[in-house]
Amino acid sequence: MSLHGHILPAFIVLFAWFGSTGVVAWLANRGKATFARSLSWAGFAAGICLCVIVWAAHGADAAGPSLADAYISFGAALVIWGWLELTFLTGIVAGPRRTVSDPHARGWRRFADAAATLIHHELAIAVVLVMLVSLTWDSANPTGAVIFSLLFALRLSAKLNLFVGVPNMSDEIMPGHLEYLKTYFGPRRLHGALAFSLVALAALSLWLGARALAAPDDSFAAVSATLVFMLAALGALEHLFLALPFRDGALWRWALPDARKG
């Protein structure tokens, strides 16, 4: 394990995860009058970051991608992801259904109703994912596409678990205009789906961690693999929060307007 190949990138992911979540929560809870400007600037930044990811993927010299290329790709993917999350949390890109859940809906109908509340956003993420994968395919530095793919998988897993039901909903930072989404959450219980998710994410994190440690010290491969590993580990931690009586939303109370801190 090396400082520049493993320890430093792990801390960078930790601070980026904490800070970016807080920034998105702050922007989404400021009020509808601010949404247009926030989304415009975030969209502009996301467009630039898409170009940056492509450049970092294919612009390496003969010696191969550098450590900086891995960090740049990671940061750019996080900005694009943050913009997409902001489009959802502001309610701009969500789904055709924007009403509370039918209390009598069961089974497939309940799932279809829940999916209709966010299907447009999921499709938007899928389109961006396909773009990133296709634009960085067979490149020396696919870090940006890998990071974005992992974020998509972690988000989808969390949403499915919330639909089925988890002990801790962790919904403190959800803006008031999206309160209707909470009616689609399942009962507060420890379901087998969450247990499976935790085991799968723990196994994935261990595998990614082993890959990171196996890479040459202070190399691009070590940094890139560590960035992906740390993000997976944080995703596993977020899933663990869903099972524990710990209000992880309190970690971002500093980012919420006074009215939401209550």
Sequence and secondary structure as in RCSB ss.txt:
>XXXX:A:sequence
MSLHGHILPAFIVLFAWFGSTGVVAWLANRGKATFARSLSWAGFAAGICLCVIVWAAHGADAAGPSLADAYISFG
AALVIWGWLELTFLTGIVAGPRRTVSDPHARGWRRFADAAATLIHHELAIAVVLVMLVSLTWDSANPTGAVIFSL
LFALRLSAKLNLFVGVPNMSDEIMPGHLEYLKTYFGPRRLHGALAFSLVALAALSLWLGARALAAPDDSFAAVSA
TLVFMLAALGALEHLFLALPFRDGALWRWALPDARKG
>XXXX:A:secstr
  IIIIIHHHHHHHHHHHHHHHHHHHHHTS GGGHHHHHHHHHHHHHHHHHHHHHHHH  BTTB  HHHHHHHHH
HHHHHHHHHHHHHHTTSSS S  S   TT  HHHHHHHHHTTTHHHHHHHHHHHHHHHHHHTT S  HHHHHHHH
HHHHHHHHHHHHHH  S    TTS GGGGGGGGGS  SS  HHHHHHHHHHHHHHHHHHHHHHHS TTSHHHHHH
HHHHHHHHHHHHHHHHHHTT  GGGGGGGGS HHHH 
